[in-house]
Amino acid sequence: MQFEWDEAKRSENIAKHRIDFADVSEMFDRPMLTEIDQRTDYGEDRWIGIGFLRNGVAVVVWTTKAG
């Protein structure tokens, strides 16, 4: 699986939550509860996952890229 993100948002996330998007890929190698994000119409399918990151629990939201 390949991951990509916006670098500015990555920097914001590190400052705000102390979580680097580069580390989040390890969540996908462990058991994770996932569900479609239906909070609003995003114009694409978005997923929410709750799983383990380092020594704690984290929430991740993602979408898949066509192709």
PDB file with SEQRES, HELIX, SHEET and CRYST1 records, atoms N, CA, C and O in Angstrom:
SEQRES   1 A   67  MET GLN PHE GLU TRP ASP GLU ALA LYS ARG SER GLU ASN          
SEQRES   2 A   67  ILE ALA LYS HIS ARG ILE ASP PHE ALA ASP VAL SER GLU          
SEQRES   3 A   67  MET PHE ASP ARG PRO MET LEU THR GLU ILE ASP GLN ARG          
SEQRES   4 A   67  THR ASP TYR GLY GLU ASP ARG TRP ILE GLY ILE GLY PHE          
SEQRES   5 A   67  LEU ARG ASN GLY VAL ALA VAL VAL VAL TRP THR THR LYS          
SEQRES   6 A   67  ALA GLY                                                      
HELIX    1 AA1 GLU A    7  HIS A   17  1                                  11    
HELIX    2 AA2 PHE A   21  VAL A   24  1                                   4    
HELIX    3 AA3 SER A   25  ASP A   29  5                                   5    
SHEET    1 AA1 3 MET A  32  ILE A  36  0                                        
SHEET    2 AA1 3 ARG A  46  LEU A  53 -1                                        
SHEET    3 AA1 3 GLY A  56  THR A  63 -1                                        
CRYST1    1.000    1.000    1.000  90.00  90.00  90.00 P 1           1          
ATOM      1  N   MET A   1       0.845  -1.168   0.000  1.00  0.00           N  
ATOM      2  CA  MET A   1       0.000   0.000   0.000  1.00  0.00           C  
ATOM      3  C   MET A   1       0.895   1.236   0.000  1.00  0.00           C  
ATOM      4  O   MET A   1       1.909   1.277   0.695  1.00  0.00           O  
ATOM      5  N   GLN A   2       0.520   2.219  -0.766  1.00  0.00           N  
ATOM      6  CA  GLN A   2       1.291   3.453  -0.880  1.00  0.00           C  
ATOM      7  C   GLN A   2       0.518   4.582  -0.209  1.00  0.00           C  
ATOM      8  O   GLN A   2      -0.704   4.654  -0.338  1.00  0.00           O  
ATOM      9  N   PHE A   3       1.208   5.456   0.498  1.00  0.00           N  
ATOM     10  CA  PHE A   3       0.581   6.558   1.208  1.00  0.00           C  
ATOM     11  C   PHE A   3       1.111   7.882   0.679  1.00  0.00           C  
ATOM     12  O   PHE A   3       2.285   8.002   0.332  1.00  0.00           O  
ATOM     13  N   GLU A   4       0.229   8.871   0.623  1.00  0.00           N  
ATOM     14  CA  GLU A   4       0.660  10.235   0.290  1.00  0.00           C  
ATOM     15  C   GLU A   4      -0.191  11.210   1.075  1.00  0.00           C  
ATOM     16  O   GLU A   4      -1.311  10.892   1.474  1.00  0.00           O  
ATOM     17  N   TRP A   5       0.348  12.406   1.294  1.00  0.00           N  
ATOM     18  CA  TRP A   5      -0.345  13.411   2.087  1.00  0.00           C  
ATOM     19  C   TRP A   5       0.184  14.779   1.727  1.00  0.00           C  
ATOM     20  O   TRP A   5       1.190  14.913   1.030  1.00  0.00           O  
ATOM     21  N   ASP A   6      -0.500  15.778   2.207  1.00  0.00           N  
ATOM     22  CA  ASP A   6      -0.117  17.174   2.041  1.00  0.00           C  
ATOM     23  C   ASP A   6       0.927  17.497   3.119  1.00  0.00           C  
ATOM     24  O   ASP A   6       0.665  17.307   4.307  1.00  0.00           O  
ATOM     25  N   GLU A   7       2.092  17.977   2.717  1.00  0.00           N  
ATOM     26  CA  GLU A   7       3.183  18.236   3.666  1.00  0.00           C  
ATOM     27  C   GLU A   7       2.834  19.326   4.677  1.00  0.00           C  
ATOM     28  O   GLU A   7       3.228  19.238   5.840  1.00  0.00           O  
ATOM     29  N   ALA A   8       2.095  20.359   4.243  1.00  0.00           N  
ATOM     30  CA  ALA A   8       1.705  21.417   5.183  1.00  0.00           C  
ATOM     31  C   ALA A   8       0.782  20.854   6.262  1.00  0.00           C  
ATOM     32  O   ALA A   8       0.928  21.175   7.441  1.00  0.00           O  
ATOM     33  N   LYS A   9      -0.162  20.016   5.853  1.00  0.00           N  
ATOM     34  CA  LYS A   9      -1.079  19.400   6.819  1.00  0.00           C  
ATOM     35  C   LYS A   9      -0.318  18.432   7.736  1.00  0.00           C  
ATOM     36  O   LYS A   9      -0.636  18.313   8.919  1.00  0.00           O  
ATOM     37  N   ARG A  10       0.669  17.756   7.191  1.00  0.00           N  
ATOM     38  CA  ARG A  10       1.506  16.864   8.011  1.00  0.00           C  
ATOM     39  C   ARG A  10       2.193  17.650   9.119  1.00  0.00           C  
ATOM     40  O   ARG A  10       2.190  17.228  10.276  1.00  0.00           O  
ATOM     41  N   SER A  11       2.778  18.785   8.773  1.00  0.00           N  
ATOM     42  CA  SER A  11       3.451  19.628   9.767  1.00  0.00           C  
ATOM     43  C   SER A  11       2.474  20.122  10.823  1.00  0.00           C  
ATOM     44  O   SER A  11       2.797  20.140  12.010  1.00  0.00           O  
ATOM     45  N   GLU A  12       1.274  20.526  10.395  1.00  0.00           N  
ATOM     46  CA  GLU A  12       0.238  20.964  11.336  1.00  0.00           C  
ATOM     47  C   GLU A  12      -0.142  19.830  12.282  1.00  0.00           C  
ATOM     48  O   GLU A  12      -0.309  20.047  13.483  1.00  0.00           O  
ATOM     49  N   ASN A  13      -0.278  18.633  11.745  1.00  0.00           N  
ATOM     50  CA  ASN A  13      -0.684  17.485  12.549  1.00  0.00           C  
ATOM     51  C   ASN A  13       0.381  17.126  13.585  1.00  0.00           C  
ATOM     52  O   ASN A  13       0.057  16.766  14.717  1.00  0.00           O  
ATOM     53  N   ILE A  14       1.643  17.223  13.195  1.00  0.00           N  
ATOM     54  CA  ILE A  14       2.732  16.959  14.140  1.00  0.00           C  
ATOM     55  C   ILE A  14       2.693  17.982  15.271  1.00  0.00           C  
ATOM     56  O   ILE A  14       2.817  17.617  16.440  1.00  0.00           O  
ATOM     57  N   ALA A  15       2.522  19.248  14.937  1.00  0.00           N  
ATOM     58  CA  ALA A  15       2.489  20.299  15.952  1.00  0.00           C  
ATOM     59  C   ALA A  15       1.276  20.167  16.874  1.00  0.00           C  
ATOM     60  O   ALA A  15       1.388  20.352  18.086  1.00  0.00           O  
ATOM     61  N   LYS A  16       0.135  19.850  16.304  1.00  0.00           N  
ATOM     62  CA  LYS A  16      -1.118  19.810  17.071  1.00  0.00           C  
ATOM     63  C   LYS A  16      -1.293  18.511  17.852  1.00  0.00           C  
ATOM     64  O   LYS A  16      -1.709  18.539  19.010  1.00  0.00           O  
ATOM     65  N   HIS A  17      -0.979  17.362  17.226  1.00  0.00           N  
ATOM     66  CA  HIS A  17      -1.275  16.064  17.835  1.00  0.00           C  
ATOM     67  C   HIS A  17      -0.038  15.229  18.161  1.00  0.00           C  
ATOM     68  O   HIS A  17      -0.148  14.177  18.791  1.00  0.00           O  
ATOM     69  N   ARG A  18       1.148  15.697  17.731  1.00  0.00           N  
ATOM     70  CA  ARG A  18       2.406  14.957  17.886  1.00  0.00           C  
ATOM     71  C   ARG A  18       2.348  13.600  17.189  1.00  0.00           C  
ATOM     72  O   ARG A  18       2.958  12.633  17.645  1.00  0.00           O  
ATOM     73  N   ILE A  19       1.607  13.537  16.076  1.00  0.00           N  
ATOM     74  CA  ILE A  19       1.531  12.324  15.266  1.00  0.00           C  
ATOM     75  C   ILE A  19       1.967  12.669  13.847  1.00  0.00           C  
ATOM     76  O   ILE A  19       1.420  13.573  13.216  1.00  0.00           O  
ATOM     77  N   ASP A  20       2.954  11.938  13.362  1.00  0.00           N  
ATOM     78  CA  ASP A  20       3.472  12.134  12.010  1.00  0.00           C  
ATOM     79  C   ASP A  20       2.738  11.186  11.063  1.00  0.00           C  
ATOM     80  O   ASP A  20       2.666   9.984  11.318  1.00  0.00           O  
ATOM     81  N   PHE A  21       2.199  11.722   9.982  1.00  0.00           N  
ATOM     82  CA  PHE A  21       1.509  10.881   9.002  1.00  0.00           C  
ATOM     83  C   PHE A  21       2.404   9.727   8.529  1.00  0.00           C  
ATOM     84  O   PHE A  21       1.906   8.653   8.191  1.00  0.00           O  
ATOM     85  N   ALA A  22       3.710   9.948   8.506  1.00  0.00           N  
ATOM     86  CA  ALA A  22       4.636   8.904   8.059  1.00  0.00           C  
ATOM     87  C   ALA A  22       4.604   7.686   8.980  1.00  0.00           C  
ATOM     88  O   ALA A  22       4.935   6.582   8.547  1.00  0.00           O  
ATOM     89  N   ASP A  23       4.212   7.868  10.237  1.00  0.00           N  
ATOM     90  CA  ASP A  23       4.142   6.759  11.189  1.00  0.00           C  
ATOM     91  C   ASP A  23       2.807   6.024  11.145  1.00  0.00           C  
ATOM     92  O   ASP A  23       2.710   4.885  11.601  1.00  0.00           O  
ATOM     93  N   VAL A  24       1.788   6.662  10.604  1.00  0.00           N  
ATOM     94  CA  VAL A  24       0.430   6.105  10.637  1.00  0.00           C  
ATOM     95  C   VAL A  24       0.308   4.835   9.803  1.00  0.00           C  
ATOM     96  O   VAL A  24      -0.588   4.029  10.052  1.00  0.00           O  
ATOM     97  N   SER A  25       1.171   4.638   8.836  1.00  0.00           N  
ATOM     98  CA  SER A  25       1.083   3.434   7.998  1.00  0.00           C  
ATOM     99  C   SER A  25       1.151   2.154   8.825  1.00  0.00           C  
ATOM    100  O   SER A  25       0.604   1.129   8.418  1.00  0.00           O  
ATOM    101  N   GLU A  26       1.813   2.198   9.977  1.00  0.00           N  
ATOM    102  CA  GLU A  26       1.898   1.001  10.822  1.00  0.00           C  
ATOM    103  C   GLU A  26       0.525   0.586  11.355  1.00  0.00           C  
ATOM    104  O   GLU A  26       0.335  -0.577  11.710  1.00  0.00           O  
ATOM    105  N   MET A  27      -0.426   1.508  11.418  1.00  0.00           N  
ATOM    106  CA  MET A  27      -1.778   1.162  11.873  1.00  0.00           C  
ATOM    107  C   MET A  27      -2.424   0.142  10.937  1.00  0.00           C  
ATOM    108  O   MET A  27      -3.224  -0.686  11.372  1.00  0.00           O  
ATOM    109  N   PHE A  28      -2.077   0.203   9.663  1.00  0.00           N  
ATOM    110  CA  PHE A  28      -2.687  -0.675   8.667  1.00  0.00           C  
ATOM    111  C   PHE A  28      -2.110  -2.096   8.711  1.00  0.00           C  
ATOM    112  O   PHE A  28      -2.604  -2.992   8.027  1.00  0.00           O  
ATOM    113  N   ASP A  29      -1.068  -2.294   9.514  1.00  0.00           N  
ATOM    114  CA  ASP A  29      -0.479  -3.622   9.692  1.00  0.00           C  
ATOM    115  C   ASP A  29      -1.027  -4.328  10.927  1.00  0.00           C  
ATOM    116  O   ASP A  29      -0.647  -5.462  11.220  1.00  0.00           O  
ATOM    117  N   ARG A  30      -1.917  -3.658  11.646  1.00  0.00           N  
ATOM    118  CA  ARG A  30      -2.480  -4.194  12.886  1.00  0.00           C  
ATOM    119  C   ARG A  30      -3.998  -4.236  12.770  1.00  0.00           C  
ATOM    120  O   ARG A  30      -4.574  -3.644  11.857  1.00  0.00           O  
ATOM    121  N   PRO A  31      -4.650  -4.944  13.708  1.00  0.00           N  
ATOM    122  CA  PRO A  31      -6.119  -4.925  13.698  1.00  0.00           C  
ATOM    123  C   PRO A  31      -6.643  -3.494  13.850  1.00  0.00           C  
ATOM    124  O   PRO A  31      -6.141  -2.717  14.662  1.00  0.00           O  
ATOM    125  N   MET A  32      -7.655  -3.167  13.059  1.00  0.00           N  
ATOM    126  CA  MET A  32      -8.216  -1.819  13.097  1.00  0.00           C  
ATOM    127  C   MET A  32      -9.714  -1.910  12.823  1.00  0.00           C  
ATOM    128  O   MET A  32     -10.145  -2.627  11.921  1.00  0.00           O  
ATOM    129  N   LEU A  33     -10.492  -1.186  13.598  1.00  0.00           N  
ATOM    130  CA  LEU A  33     -11.925  -1.076  13.366  1.00  0.00           C  
ATOM    131  C   LEU A  33     -12.130   0.002  12.315  1.00  0.00           C  
ATOM    132  O   LEU A  33     -11.712   1.142  12.521  1.00  0.00           O  
ATOM    133  N   THR A  34     -12.759  -0.325  11.198  1.00  0.00           N  
ATOM    134  CA  THR A  34     -12.965   0.649  10.123  1.00  0.00           C  
ATOM    135  C   THR A  34     -14.439   0.764   9.781  1.00  0.00           C  
ATOM    136  O   THR A  34     -15.206  -0.193   9.892  1.00  0.00           O  
ATOM    137  N   GLU A  35     -14.809   1.966   9.362  1.00  0.00           N  
ATOM    138  CA  GLU A  35     -16.182   2.236   8.957  1.00  0.00           C  
ATOM    139  C   GLU A  35     -16.169   3.382   7.956  1.00  0.00           C  
ATOM    140  O   GLU A  35     -15.305   4.256   8.014  1.00  0.00           O  
ATOM    141  N   ILE A  36     -17.128   3.375   7.040  1.00  0.00           N  
ATOM    142  CA  ILE A  36     -17.248   4.461   6.073  1.00  0.00           C  
ATOM    143  C   ILE A  36     -17.606   5.745   6.827  1.00  0.00           C  
ATOM    144  O   ILE A  36     -18.423   5.714   7.747  1.00  0.00           O  
ATOM    145  N   ASP A  37     -17.013   6.848   6.449  1.00  0.00           N  
ATOM    146  CA  ASP A  37     -17.277   8.149   7.075  1.00  0.00           C  
ATOM    147  C   ASP A  37     -18.502   8.760   6.419  1.00  0.00           C  
ATOM    148  O   ASP A  37     -18.439   9.206   5.273  1.00  0.00           O  
ATOM    149  N   GLN A  38     -19.611   8.783   7.135  1.00  0.00           N  
ATOM    150  CA  GLN A  38     -20.868   9.298   6.594  1.00  0.00           C  
ATOM    151  C   GLN A  38     -21.285  10.605   7.254  1.00  0.00           C  
ATOM    152  O   GLN A  38     -22.460  10.969   7.216  1.00  0.00           O  
ATOM    153  N   ARG A  39     -20.338  11.313   7.857  1.00  0.00           N  
ATOM    154  CA  ARG A  39     -20.681  12.554   8.550  1.00  0.00           C  
ATOM    155  C   ARG A  39     -21.197  13.618   7.597  1.00  0.00           C  
ATOM    156  O   ARG A  39     -22.027  14.445   7.974  1.00  0.00           O  
ATOM    157  N   THR A  40     -20.711  13.600   6.366  1.00  0.00           N  
ATOM    158  CA  THR A  40     -21.149  14.555   5.350  1.00  0.00           C  
ATOM    159  C   THR A  40     -20.807  13.972   3.982  1.00  0.00           C  
ATOM    160  O   THR A  40     -20.111  12.959   3.897  1.00  0.00           O  
ATOM    161  N   ASP A  41     -21.286  14.598   2.919  1.00  0.00           N  
ATOM    162  CA  ASP A  41     -20.965  14.142   1.564  1.00  0.00           C  
ATOM    163  C   ASP A  41     -19.652  14.790   1.136  1.00  0.00           C  
ATOM    164  O   ASP A  41     -19.597  15.994   0.885  1.00  0.00           O  
ATOM    165  N   TYR A  42     -18.611  13.994   1.056  1.00  0.00           N  
ATOM    166  CA  TYR A  42     -17.289  14.491   0.682  1.00  0.00           C  
ATOM    167  C   TYR A  42     -17.041  14.415  -0.816  1.00  0.00           C  
ATOM    168  O   TYR A  42     -16.028  14.914  -1.306  1.00  0.00           O  
ATOM    169  N   GLY A  43     -17.960  13.794  -1.546  1.00  0.00           N  
ATOM    170  CA  GLY A  43     -17.766  13.617  -2.973  1.00  0.00           C  
ATOM    171  C   GLY A  43     -16.863  12.443  -3.309  1.00  0.00           C  
ATOM    172  O   GLY A  43     -16.519  12.231  -4.472  1.00  0.00           O  
ATOM    173  N   GLU A  44     -16.476  11.676  -2.291  1.00  0.00           N  
ATOM    174  CA  GLU A  44     -15.650  10.488  -2.447  1.00  0.00           C  
ATOM    175  C   GLU A  44     -15.865   9.619  -1.211  1.00  0.00           C  
ATOM    176  O   GLU A  44     -16.319  10.112  -0.178  1.00  0.00           O  
ATOM    177  N   ASP A  45     -15.547   8.349  -1.308  1.00  0.00           N  
ATOM    178  CA  ASP A  45     -15.632   7.481  -0.138  1.00  0.00           C  
ATOM    179  C   ASP A  45     -14.467   7.776   0.793  1.00  0.00           C  
ATOM    180  O   ASP A  45     -13.307   7.758   0.383  1.00  0.00           O  
ATOM    181  N   ARG A  46     -14.795   8.047   2.054  1.00  0.00           N  
ATOM    182  CA  ARG A  46     -13.782   8.260   3.080  1.00  0.00           C  
ATOM    183  C   ARG A  46     -13.993   7.228   4.169  1.00  0.00           C  
ATOM    184  O   ARG A  46     -15.125   6.844   4.462  1.00  0.00           O  
ATOM    185  N   TRP A  47     -12.922   6.791   4.754  1.00  0.00           N  
ATOM    186  CA  TRP A  47     -12.967   5.776   5.794  1.00  0.00           C  
ATOM    187  C   TRP A  47     -12.397   6.321   7.091  1.00  0.00           C  
ATOM    188  O   TRP A  47     -11.481   7.144   7.085  1.00  0.00           O  
ATOM    189  N   ILE A  48     -12.951   5.852   8.207  1.00  0.00           N  
ATOM    190  CA  ILE A  48     -12.439   6.166   9.540  1.00  0.00           C  
ATOM    191  C   ILE A  48     -11.938   4.858  10.139  1.00  0.00           C  
ATOM    192  O   ILE A  48     -12.622   3.837  10.075  1.00  0.00           O  
ATOM    193  N   GLY A  49     -10.765   4.893  10.710  1.00  0.00           N  
ATOM    194  CA  GLY A  49     -10.221   3.715  11.376  1.00  0.00           C  
ATOM    195  C   GLY A  49      -9.772   4.055  12.781  1.00  0.00           C  
ATOM    196  O   GLY A  49      -9.209   5.122  13.026  1.00  0.00           O  
ATOM    197  N   ILE A  50     -10.025   3.145  13.696  1.00  0.00           N  
ATOM    198  CA  ILE A  50      -9.544   3.271  15.069  1.00  0.00           C  
ATOM    199  C   ILE A  50      -8.632   2.075  15.301  1.00  0.00           C  
ATOM    200  O   ILE A  50      -9.044   0.923  15.168  1.00  0.00           O  
ATOM    201  N   GLY A  51      -7.393   2.370  15.648  1.00  0.00           N  
ATOM    202  CA  GLY A  51      -6.445   1.283  15.815  1.00  0.00           C  
ATOM    203  C   GLY A  51      -5.269   1.680  16.682  1.00  0.00           C  
ATOM    204  O   GLY A  51      -5.268   2.732  17.320  1.00  0.00           O  
ATOM    205  N   PHE A  52      -4.277   0.825  16.690  1.00  0.00           N  
ATOM    206  CA  PHE A  52      -3.114   1.016  17.546  1.00  0.00           C  
ATOM    207  C   PHE A  52      -1.998   1.736  16.798  1.00  0.00           C  
ATOM    208  O   PHE A  52      -1.675   1.412  15.656  1.00  0.00           O  
ATOM    209  N   LEU A  53      -1.423   2.721  17.476  1.00  0.00           N  
ATOM    210  CA  LEU A  53      -0.274   3.460  16.949  1.00  0.00           C  
ATOM    211  C   LEU A  53       0.714   3.628  18.095  1.00  0.00           C  
ATOM    212  O   LEU A  53       0.386   4.195  19.138  1.00  0.00           O  
ATOM    213  N   ARG A  54       1.898   3.139  17.891  1.00  0.00           N  
ATOM    214  CA  ARG A  54       2.912   3.103  18.948  1.00  0.00           C  
ATOM    215  C   ARG A  54       2.328   2.380  20.162  1.00  0.00           C  
ATOM    216  O   ARG A  54       1.929   1.221  20.053  1.00  0.00           O  
ATOM    217  N   ASN A  55       2.274   3.047  21.312  1.00  0.00           N  
ATOM    218  CA  ASN A  55       1.753   2.415  22.531  1.00  0.00           C  
ATOM    219  C   ASN A  55       0.371   2.928  22.898  1.00  0.00           C  
ATOM    220  O   ASN A  55      -0.016   2.881  24.066  1.00  0.00           O  
ATOM    221  N   GLY A  56      -0.375   3.417  21.919  1.00  0.00           N  
ATOM    222  CA  GLY A  56      -1.691   3.956  22.206  1.00  0.00           C  
ATOM    223  C   GLY A  56      -2.677   3.656  21.096  1.00  0.00           C  
ATOM    224  O   GLY A  56      -2.427   2.841  20.207  1.00  0.00           O  
ATOM    225  N   VAL A  57      -3.797   4.335  21.178  1.00  0.00           N  
ATOM    226  CA  VAL A  57      -4.871   4.184  20.200  1.00  0.00           C  
ATOM    227  C   VAL A  57      -4.993   5.499  19.443  1.00  0.00           C  
ATOM    228  O   VAL A  57      -4.877   6.572  20.034  1.00  0.00           O  
ATOM    229  N   ALA A  58      -5.227   5.419  18.135  1.00  0.00           N  
ATOM    230  CA  ALA A  58      -5.358   6.616  17.307  1.00  0.00           C  
ATOM    231  C   ALA A  58      -6.506   6.434  16.322  1.00  0.00           C  
ATOM    232  O   ALA A  58      -6.938   5.316  16.040  1.00  0.00           O  
ATOM    233  N   VAL A  59      -6.983   7.550  15.811  1.00  0.00           N  
ATOM    234  CA  VAL A  59      -8.025   7.571  14.784  1.00  0.00           C  
ATOM    235  C   VAL A  59      -7.395   8.109  13.508  1.00  0.00           C  
ATOM    236  O   VAL A  59      -6.660   9.097  13.533  1.00  0.00           O  
ATOM    237  N   VAL A  60      -7.689   7.452  12.395  1.00  0.00           N  
ATOM    238  CA  VAL A  60      -7.167   7.881  11.099  1.00  0.00           C  
ATOM    239  C   VAL A  60      -8.325   7.956  10.114  1.00  0.00           C  
ATOM    240  O   VAL A  60      -9.217   7.107  10.133  1.00  0.00           O  
ATOM    241  N   VAL A  61      -8.314   8.961   9.259  1.00  0.00           N  
ATOM    242  CA  VAL A  61      -9.316   9.105   8.198  1.00  0.00           C  
ATOM    243  C   VAL A  61      -8.564   9.094   6.880  1.00  0.00           C  
ATOM    244  O   VAL A  61      -7.556   9.785   6.725  1.00  0.00           O  
ATOM    245  N   TRP A  62      -9.062   8.299   5.919  1.00  0.00           N  
ATOM    246  CA  TRP A  62      -8.369   8.196   4.636  1.00  0.00           C  
ATOM    247  C   TRP A  62      -9.342   7.933   3.504  1.00  0.00           C  
ATOM    248  O   TRP A  62     -10.505   7.589   3.717  1.00  0.00           O  
ATOM    249  N   THR A  63      -8.836   8.105   2.307  1.00  0.00           N  
ATOM    250  CA  THR A  63      -9.563   7.780   1.091  1.00  0.00           C  
ATOM    251  C   THR A  63      -8.624   6.991   0.187  1.00  0.00           C  
ATOM    252  O   THR A  63      -7.405   7.068   0.334  1.00  0.00           O  
ATOM    253  N   THR A  64      -9.178   6.250  -0.725  1.00  0.00           N  
ATOM    254  CA  THR A  64      -8.339   5.520  -1.671  1.00  0.00           C  
ATOM    255  C   THR A  64      -8.290   6.275  -2.986  1.00  0.00           C  
ATOM    256  O   THR A  64      -9.229   6.984  -3.349  1.00  0.00           O  
ATOM    257  N   LYS A  65      -7.206   6.117  -3.677  1.00  0.00           N  
ATOM    258  CA  LYS A  65      -7.000   6.782  -4.957  1.00  0.00           C  
ATOM    259  C   LYS A  65      -7.361   5.817  -6.079  1.00  0.00           C  
ATOM    260  O   LYS A  65      -6.940   4.661  -6.065  1.00  0.00           O  
ATOM    261  N   ALA A  66      -8.129   6.280  -7.037  1.00  0.00           N  
ATOM    262  CA  ALA A  66      -8.518   5.437  -8.175  1.00  0.00           C  
ATOM    263  C   ALA A  66      -7.287   5.069  -8.998  1.00  0.00           C  
ATOM    264  O   ALA A  66      -6.362   5.866  -9.150  1.00  0.00           O  
ATOM    265  N   GLY A  67      -7.294   3.834  -9.531  1.00  0.00           N  
ATOM    266  CA  GLY A  67      -6.212   3.421 -10.413  1.00  0.00           C  
ATOM    267  C   GLY A  67      -5.262   2.621  -9.690  1.00  0.00           C  
ATOM    268  O   GLY A  67      -4.269   2.173 -10.264  1.00  0.00           O  
TER     269      GLY A  67                                                      
END                                                                             
